[in-house]
Amino acid sequence: MIRSQKQETAYLIGLITSFQRKETALESLDELNALAQTSGVIIAASQMVEVRQISAATFIGKGKIEEIGEKLKLLGCDLVIFDVNLAPSQNKALEEAWGIHVIDRTSLILDIFALHAKSKEGKLQVELAQYQYLYPRLVGAWTHLSKQRGGGVGLRGPGETQLEVDRRRVRERITHIKNDLKKVERSREIHRKKRATLPIPTITLVGYTNAGKSTLFNKLTEANVLAEDKLFATLDPKTKRISLPSGRKVLVSDTVGFIRNLPHQLVEAFKSTFEEVRQSAILLHVVDGSRPHYKDQIKVVNQVLEELKLNHLPMITVRNKMDRIEKIPLNPPFLKGENNSPRITSPFKKGGAEGDFNNPLFLSALTGVGVPQLLQAIDTTLQENLKTTELFLPHPYGAKLSQLYTHGHVHKVKNTTKGAYVTVALPEKWLNKLG
């Protein structure tokens, strides 16, 4: 990964347009600020620009370009970050007007992914997304790109030498990366089939970036996965086995977070990762309940799940970070640990885009308050999907009976001289396996 020698100083530009109201634009600009900080730039200033008519050439008008240009000189900025996706021609025109590097929201997010990818698959996925983003920008921008030296925000990942290749070589690199990813996906498929032979249900954490998924993963699994107060701190999926209150074993998986206007290049590149989510028994939608506009983030996550065709999976919604709230609107039965049924929702049934968020589970992944009730909720949900049957286990049956306790819910055991009659509720996969 190539980085610039000095830390870049950035000027952020948010946009109010006919398709984005002021409140949403301000929230998005705050998010851009957090993204920029995560990428490691110094933020000199930010500005909200109202655009009544988008310029096909430069997105914003000539007068606004001149006004911002004066501020850039005064502040000594060497980078401008737009909170929209610019067309390649607009990007080039703005760089020529200001004489400094200009990137858009997609480029910034891709840069952060390049910064945080650790596994071989993660690095390949990010590199593929970056080349797919770069490819249409080679036309008309070639001379400008060839003059760049070093990396910097929006340029990490492929690096300078790759940026100077021609379109043919970029196409070849994209093909090569896709072939490498296919090999990784084949290996992943082998592991998936092995897991299917021992059908342990998977509980997958999903949610907006920085909602506290990794902190909750650590609390549930007693793991030590990196949990930072940064956007996209987790890119590579992590999975670990835990025991539920009933004794049943499940796999808990932490995944990459979502964000508004998630670049389609990333969605395409990470499709194999999202394919793993499709195998989940339950989605655990983690929401940062301390944020004033958390419902907007819920809508974003639900929209992404719908686009990925994951909206059919059972979902438990939890409102996290309750340690940051002075007066916690907790549901008393769950606080007291009473054995009430959990609130299970599907974001595309009754409740609409908000995901029927009227009665979530409240918790703090940091302090652990509410986590025992969450584990009970997961247990109860899985038991609802079990099928009850009676099995006869001949002597010696100790090992098989232990498996039944691990993967199902044993109601009754009747010992006889020939073996044991067991009444047990099991997942359908286990019924087929034992049958």
VEXLOVO-896256 format. One line per 10 residues: number of its first residue (from 1); for each residue x, y, z of C-alpha. Coordinates in nm, 4 decimals. Layout:
BEGIN
NUM	X/Y/Z  ... .
REM end
This chain:
BEGIN
1	0.0000/0.0000/0.0000  0.1481/0.3352/-0.1054  0.0943/0.6451/0.1060  0.1932/1.0066/0.0626  0.4932/1.1291/0.2620  0.3026/1.4135/0.4277  -0.0439/1.4216/0.5768  -0.2918/1.5827/0.3389  -0.5057/1.8812/0.4343  -0.8621/1.8442/0.3097 .
11	-1.1567/2.0727/0.2408  -1.4928/1.8951/0.2600  -1.7918/1.9919/0.0462  -2.1464/1.8809/0.1246  -2.4289/1.9289/-0.1228  -2.7923/2.0291/-0.0816  -2.9750/1.9334/-0.3982  -3.3298/1.8751/-0.5170  -3.2926/1.5044/-0.4293  -3.1360/1.5562/-0.0838 .
21	-3.2960/1.7671/0.1899  -3.0847/1.9923/0.4128  -3.1093/1.7718/0.7254  -2.9959/1.4634/0.5334  -2.7157/1.6600/0.3675  -2.5877/1.7809/0.7067  -2.5931/1.4261/0.8475  -2.4096/1.3019/0.5391  -2.1469/1.5771/0.5710  -2.0885/1.4794/0.9357 .
31	-2.0405/1.1229/0.8139  -1.7968/1.2417/0.5450  -1.6025/1.4194/0.8199  -1.5740/1.0908/1.0132  -1.4723/0.9057/0.6959  -1.2021/1.1636/0.6229  -1.0662/1.1374/0.9779  -1.0581/0.7585/0.9447  -0.8529/0.7942/0.6247  -0.5958/1.0017/0.8133 .
41	-0.6295/1.3474/0.6565  -0.6265/1.6818/0.8357  -0.9631/1.8543/0.7910  -0.9097/2.2265/0.7345  -1.2773/2.3195/0.6923  -1.6069/2.2045/0.5492  -1.8768/2.3838/0.3545  -2.2356/2.3114/0.2600  -2.3200/2.4159/-0.0955  -2.6759/2.4458/-0.2223 .
51	-2.7004/2.3383/-0.5863  -3.0265/2.4317/-0.7581  -2.9133/2.3073/-1.0970  -2.6297/2.0584/-1.1307  -2.3638/2.1579/-1.3834  -2.2857/1.8737/-1.6211  -1.9290/2.0041/-1.6512  -1.8358/2.0767/-1.2891  -2.1393/1.9796/-1.0728  -2.1278/2.3188/-0.8937 .
61	-2.1447/2.6619/-1.0621  -1.8568/2.8812/-1.1787  -1.9075/3.1413/-0.9051  -1.8961/2.8792/-0.6312  -1.5809/2.7274/-0.7860  -1.4070/3.0669/-0.7680  -1.5264/3.1254/-0.4103  -1.4024/2.7872/-0.2908  -1.0763/2.8305/-0.4824  -0.9920/3.1402/-0.2761 .
71	-1.0591/2.9499/0.0476  -0.8394/2.6614/-0.0645  -0.5449/2.8967/-0.1209  -0.6022/3.0707/0.2124  -0.6167/2.7427/0.4051  -0.3326/2.5752/0.2153  -0.5420/2.2705/0.1210  -0.4084/2.0041/-0.1118  -0.7225/1.7897/-0.1270  -1.0960/1.8472/-0.1808 .
81	-1.3490/1.5785/-0.0898  -1.7022/1.5940/-0.2346  -1.9893/1.4249/-0.0520  -2.1368/1.3026/-0.3815  -2.0182/1.0806/-0.6629  -1.8631/1.2911/-0.9376  -1.8508/1.1981/-1.3045  -1.4926/1.1481/-1.4331  -1.5178/1.4626/-1.6473  -1.6444/1.6696/-1.3502 .
91	-1.3614/1.5396/-1.1332  -1.1017/1.6363/-1.3949  -1.2526/1.9820/-1.4545  -1.2518/2.0652/-1.0815  -0.8902/1.9533/-1.0418  -0.7882/2.1748/-1.3342  -0.9795/2.4694/-1.1841  -0.8234/2.4407/-0.8377  -0.4912/2.2810/-0.9216  -0.5192/2.0236/-0.6422 .
101	-0.6427/1.6676/-0.6003  -1.0239/1.6177/-0.5924  -1.1968/1.2963/-0.4853  -1.5585/1.1995/-0.4270  -1.7352/0.9965/-0.1581  -1.6864/0.6645/-0.3375  -1.3123/0.7213/-0.3769  -1.2804/0.8034/-0.0069  -1.4681/0.4901/0.1016  -1.2586/0.2753/-0.1320 .
111	-0.9467/0.4295/0.0198  -1.0581/0.3388/0.3732  -1.1314/-0.0164/0.2631  -0.7795/-0.0352/0.1150  -0.6426/0.0940/0.4450  -0.8217/-0.1669/0.6585  -0.8206/-0.4817/0.4428  -0.5981/-0.7436/0.6066  -0.6797/-1.0857/0.4564  -0.5785/-1.1939/0.1074 .
121	-0.9431/-1.2083/0.0002  -1.0194/-0.8671/0.1502  -0.7249/-0.7058/-0.0300  -0.8270/-0.8642/-0.3607  -1.1870/-0.7502/-0.3175  -1.0831/-0.3916/-0.2467  -0.8330/-0.3867/-0.5332  -1.1006/-0.5115/-0.7728  -1.3410/-0.2397/-0.6588  -1.0718/0.0263/-0.7000 .
131	-0.9828/-0.0807/-1.0532  -1.3492/-0.0932/-1.1524  -1.3830/0.2611/-1.0193  -1.0604/0.3713/-1.1921  -1.1283/0.2197/-1.5332  -1.3813/0.4762/-1.6668  -1.1650/0.7574/-1.5259  -0.8672/0.6729/-1.7444  -1.0314/0.8346/-2.0474  -0.9547/1.2056/-2.0593 .
141	-0.7705/1.1998/-1.7285  -0.4628/1.0124/-1.8477  -0.2225/1.3058/-1.8737  -0.3188/1.4356/-1.5311  -0.2877/1.0950/-1.3633  0.0520/1.0294/-1.5172  0.1904/1.3406/-1.3451  0.0947/1.2243/-0.9948  0.3636/1.1032/-0.7595  0.3050/0.9098/-0.4389 .
151	-0.0200/0.7884/-0.2963  -0.2511/0.9849/-0.0748  -0.6176/0.9611/0.0053  -0.8129/0.8132/-0.2832  -0.4953/0.6748/-0.4378  -0.3996/0.4002/-0.1940  -0.4310/0.0418/-0.3065  -0.3320/0.0183/-0.6738  -0.0634/0.2862/-0.6352  0.1115/0.5094/-0.8879 .
161	0.2623/0.2427/-1.1150  -0.0739/0.0803/-1.1805  -0.2438/0.4163/-1.2317  -0.0122/0.4782/-1.5264  -0.1014/0.1631/-1.7150  -0.3256/0.1752/-2.0179  -0.6860/0.0550/-2.0375  -0.5853/-0.2828/-2.1745  -0.3597/-0.3573/-1.8807  -0.6259/-0.2434/-1.6336 .
171	-0.8737/-0.4814/-1.7976  -0.6158/-0.7591/-1.7717  -0.5601/-0.6834/-1.4031  -0.9356/-0.6867/-1.3343  -0.9631/-1.0269/-1.5041  -0.6653/-1.1583/-1.3073  -0.8116/-1.0429/-0.9733  -1.1493/-1.1974/-1.0568  -0.9777/-1.5301/-1.1299  -0.7889/-1.5122/-0.7984 .
181	-1.1151/-1.4382/-0.6173  -1.2797/-1.7381/-0.7823  -1.0061/-1.9584/-0.6343  -1.0664/-1.8084/-0.2893  -1.4422/-1.8551/-0.3342  -1.3923/-2.2229/-0.4238  -1.1944/-2.2677/-0.1028  -1.4689/-2.0874/0.0889  -1.7300/-2.3164/-0.0683  -1.5370/-2.6238/0.0487 .
191	-1.5367/-2.4908/0.4059  -1.9074/-2.4082/0.3761  -1.9872/-2.7661/0.2704  -1.7827/-2.9016/0.5613  -1.9826/-2.6850/0.8010  -2.3039/-2.8154/0.6461  -2.2114/-3.1694/0.7522  -2.2276/-3.0450/1.1123  -2.5214/-2.8046/1.0777  -2.4472/-2.5519/1.3509 .
201	-2.6633/-2.2409/1.2955  -2.4869/-1.9124/1.2197  -2.5898/-1.5823/1.3779  -2.4578/-1.2942/1.1658  -2.4141/-0.9408/1.2960  -2.5170/-0.6751/1.0445  -2.5634/-0.3025/1.0780  -2.4407/0.0439/0.9969  -2.0672/0.0987/1.0205  -1.9493/0.1879/1.3726 .
211	-2.2725/0.0639/1.5335  -2.0710/-0.1516/1.7749  -2.0870/-0.4880/1.5972  -1.7268/-0.5844/1.6783  -1.7678/-0.4823/2.0428  -2.0803/-0.6984/2.0655  -1.9001/-0.9824/1.8870  -1.6223/-0.9637/2.1480  -1.8741/-0.9619/2.4340  -2.0681/-1.2595/2.2961 .
221	-1.7638/-1.4690/2.2078  -1.5056/-1.3439/2.4600  -1.2838/-1.2734/2.1620  -1.0405/-0.9890/2.1065  -1.1382/-0.8631/1.7599  -1.0335/-0.5044/1.6834  -1.3145/-0.2741/1.7986  -1.2392/0.0922/1.7269  -1.4542/0.4043/1.7247  -1.3856/0.4375/1.3521 .
231	-1.5806/0.3713/1.0357  -1.5126/0.0347/0.8665  -1.2724/-0.0865/1.1367  -1.3836/-0.4414/1.0454  -1.3655/-0.5642/0.6851  -1.2658/-0.9288/0.7100  -1.5427/-1.1540/0.8490  -1.4738/-1.3167/1.1862  -1.6571/-1.6282/1.3105  -1.6497/-1.8011/1.6493 .
241	-1.8514/-2.0739/1.8232  -2.0432/-1.9988/2.1439  -2.2920/-2.1782/2.3712  -2.6448/-2.0462/2.4261  -2.8252/-2.0661/2.7643  -2.9830/-2.3974/2.6554  -2.6369/-2.5423/2.5882  -2.6888/-2.5330/2.2132  -2.3835/-2.4414/2.0030  -2.4015/-2.1652/1.7422 .
251	-2.1552/-1.9734/1.5244  -2.1454/-1.5948/1.5607  -2.0110/-1.4007/1.2619  -1.9038/-1.0348/1.2434  -1.9229/-0.8701/0.9006  -1.8408/-0.5450/0.7249  -2.0685/-0.2541/0.8125  -2.3010/-0.0755/0.5732  -2.3181/0.2943/0.4944  -2.5405/0.5251/0.2913 .
261	-2.4495/0.5337/-0.0773  -2.2349/0.2224/-0.0415  -2.0298/0.2103/-0.3659  -2.1744/-0.0475/-0.6042  -1.8187/-0.1527/-0.6891  -1.7755/-0.2686/-0.3292  -2.1075/-0.4520/-0.3241  -2.0047/-0.6383/-0.6390  -1.6505/-0.7099/-0.5175  -1.7674/-0.8342/-0.1755 .
271	-2.0460/-1.0551/-0.3120  -1.8760/-1.3727/-0.1863  -1.8677/-1.2263/0.1648  -2.2359/-1.1380/0.1438  -2.3048/-1.4873/0.0095  -2.1837/-1.6205/0.3450  -2.4465/-1.4044/0.5176  -2.7133/-1.5787/0.3087  -2.6451/-1.9001/0.5023  -2.7354/-1.7374/0.8372 .
281	-3.0092/-1.8725/1.0606  -3.0630/-1.5251/1.2134  -2.9442/-1.1745/1.1315  -2.8607/-0.9656/1.4371  -2.9190/-0.6053/1.3314  -2.7014/-0.3897/1.5586  -2.8121/-0.0250/1.5773  -2.6230/0.2624/1.7399  -2.9178/0.3708/1.9542  -2.7272/0.6699/2.0937 .
291	-2.7392/0.8567/1.7648  -3.0238/1.1066/1.7184  -3.0925/0.9909/1.3628  -3.0519/0.6166/1.4168  -3.3737/0.5402/1.2285  -3.2197/0.6801/0.9088  -2.9332/0.4332/0.9500  -3.1832/0.1506/1.0016  -3.3431/0.2406/0.6685  -3.0037/0.2357/0.4933 .
301	-2.9196/-0.1098/0.6319  -3.2617/-0.2480/0.5380  -3.2292/-0.1095/0.1849  -2.8870/-0.2737/0.1428  -3.0226/-0.6048/0.2765  -3.3046/-0.5834/0.0249  -3.0617/-0.5120/-0.2607  -2.8547/-0.8131/-0.1540  -3.1717/-1.0277/-0.1355  -3.1133/-1.1023/0.2326 .
311	-3.4455/-0.9597/0.3492  -3.6064/-1.3032/0.3886  -3.3906/-1.4020/0.6856  -3.5210/-1.3819/1.0451  -3.3892/-1.0735/1.2237  -3.3408/-0.9641/1.5830  -3.2919/-0.5886/1.6148  -3.0884/-0.4550/1.9073  -3.0418/-0.0946/2.0105  -2.6796/-0.0770/2.1211 .
321	-2.4683/0.1822/2.3099  -2.7292/0.2355/2.5805  -2.4430/0.3246/2.8160  -2.4373/0.6611/2.6358  -2.8029/0.7355/2.7094  -2.8984/0.9086/3.0357  -3.2513/0.7690/3.0547  -3.2669/0.4248/2.8979  -3.6137/0.3257/2.7668  -3.5496/-0.0392/2.8513 .
331	-3.8157/-0.3051/2.8287  -3.8585/-0.4146/3.1963  -3.9232/-0.7874/3.1287  -3.5925/-0.8180/2.9424  -3.4060/-0.6147/3.2048  -3.5308/-0.8454/3.4788  -3.4407/-1.1497/3.2746  -3.7946/-1.2858/3.2581  -3.8499/-1.5557/2.9982  -4.0493/-1.3445/2.7537 .
341	-4.0436/-1.4107/2.3807  -3.8002/-1.1787/2.1993  -3.9078/-0.9208/1.9464  -3.8282/-1.0867/1.6137  -3.8724/-0.8703/1.3069  -3.8350/-0.8816/0.9352  -3.7682/-0.5310/0.8007  -3.9919/-0.5837/0.5002  -4.3041/-0.7058/0.6751  -4.5223/-0.4916/0.8974 .
351	-4.3180/-0.1918/1.0036  -4.1857/-0.0980/0.6621  -3.8479/0.0660/0.6107  -3.7953/0.1247/0.9833  -3.7866/-0.2494/1.0380  -4.0646/-0.2601/1.3000  -3.8270/-0.0971/1.5470  -4.0935/-0.0140/1.8058  -3.9828/-0.2863/2.0480  -3.6142/-0.3779/2.0076 .
361	-3.3774/-0.5345/2.2578  -3.1828/-0.2670/2.4424  -2.8242/-0.3353/2.5454  -2.4730/-0.2073/2.5897  -2.2114/-0.4251/2.4232  -1.9482/-0.2280/2.6157  -2.0825/-0.2981/2.9665  -2.2694/-0.6216/2.8904  -2.6078/-0.4958/3.0146  -2.8801/-0.6725/2.8146 .
371	-2.6460/-0.9320/2.6595  -2.7892/-1.2273/2.8630  -3.1371/-1.1350/2.7373  -3.0056/-1.1218/2.3806  -2.8620/-1.4729/2.4128  -3.1986/-1.5926/2.5443  -3.3705/-1.4217/2.2503  -3.1433/-1.6023/2.0040  -3.2080/-1.9310/2.1832  -3.5852/-1.8821/2.1751 .
381	-3.5826/-1.7877/1.8062  -3.3836/-2.0945/1.7073  -3.6086/-2.3217/1.9122  -3.9090/-2.1880/1.7207  -3.7536/-2.3388/1.4067  -3.6935/-2.6841/1.5584  -3.8998/-2.9931/1.4823  -3.9860/-3.2350/1.7622  -3.9340/-3.6063/1.7097  -3.8774/-3.9259/1.9090 .
391	-3.5574/-4.1230/1.8496  -3.4293/-4.4565/1.9750  -3.0572/-4.4689/2.0567  -2.9157/-4.8188/2.1105  -2.6277/-4.8789/2.3530  -2.3742/-4.7236/2.3694  -2.5590/-4.3965/2.3092  -2.3620/-4.1448/2.5183  -2.1908/-3.9696/2.2267  -2.5104/-3.9418/2.0194 .
401	-2.7115/-3.8142/2.3164  -2.4447/-3.5506/2.3770  -2.4849/-3.4358/2.0149  -2.8603/-3.4044/2.0644  -2.8097/-3.1822/2.3685  -2.5577/-2.9723/2.1740  -2.7605/-2.9200/1.8553  -3.1191/-2.9481/1.9756  -3.3488/-2.9269/2.2759  -3.3936/-3.2568/2.4606 .
411	-3.7388/-3.2805/2.6250  -3.7300/-3.6333/2.7636  -3.4979/-3.9345/2.7939  -3.6347/-4.2810/2.8813  -3.3676/-4.5443/2.9497  -3.4286/-4.9131/2.8728  -3.2132/-5.2246/2.8736  -3.1680/-5.1949/2.4965  -3.1025/-4.8202/2.4787  -3.2807/-4.4869/2.5264 .
421	-3.5937/-4.3294/2.3821  -3.5321/-3.9574/2.3393  -3.7884/-3.6862/2.2674  -3.5951/-3.4018/2.1121  -3.6495/-3.0852/1.9047  -3.3918/-3.0611/1.6254  -3.3123/-2.8492/1.3195  -3.4349/-3.0066/0.9972  -3.0759/-3.0656/0.8799  -3.0059/-3.2763/1.1876 .
431	-3.3277/-3.4713/1.1433  -3.2166/-3.5574/0.7905  -2.8679/-3.6462/0.9112  -2.9980/-3.8795/1.1841  -3.2612/-4.0221/0.9568 .
REM end
